[in-house]
């Protein structure tokens, strides 16, 4: 199975394509956060969604300039998609439209 890091650009491009096909505009100010699991059952709990988004925002450095709790609540859980590059492989993603 390919490394997750090598798949990230492909997954993000697929998410953008899917969102645009659904009529959602992804702008340069939009943010996409996704994580990948072979089993997404841990994400059925909304607290886990919030923790995952906050974790990613802190890793991206937002905690230095933004209230991470407020920013995390603005993200929309858009669901999961199966990667065509590695199976079983789900990318659960969240989008902040700005």
Steps between C-alpha positions, in 0.01 A plus 500: 500500500638845413604735778218726622715805431535410134121467472407832665522717184284252307242479780481878538457543123220240502328682791518833314359337185216342699411824677501700177288233328249546784493876432713599801758766426847430635691829515857584597368579851319168539657231712476124456596269784492128452624194674519146379410176666425148389207519741319827571287376791696722743362805317134425569534709817486878435755557778749296299433714192568814702820353653629398158439846352663672798799266479548583132457874556764498774735303274444761227597776744158665541525497880750786476261738324143372541267364766516135396173405674302766311664419168449124542124547550471665157613188313233292327527123509457404136522124546743241379629387167674184388842554351557340160868464580495266800227277639361479758563868548257771605565872510263677739501869422384833636481829313502859617345716225621858511 
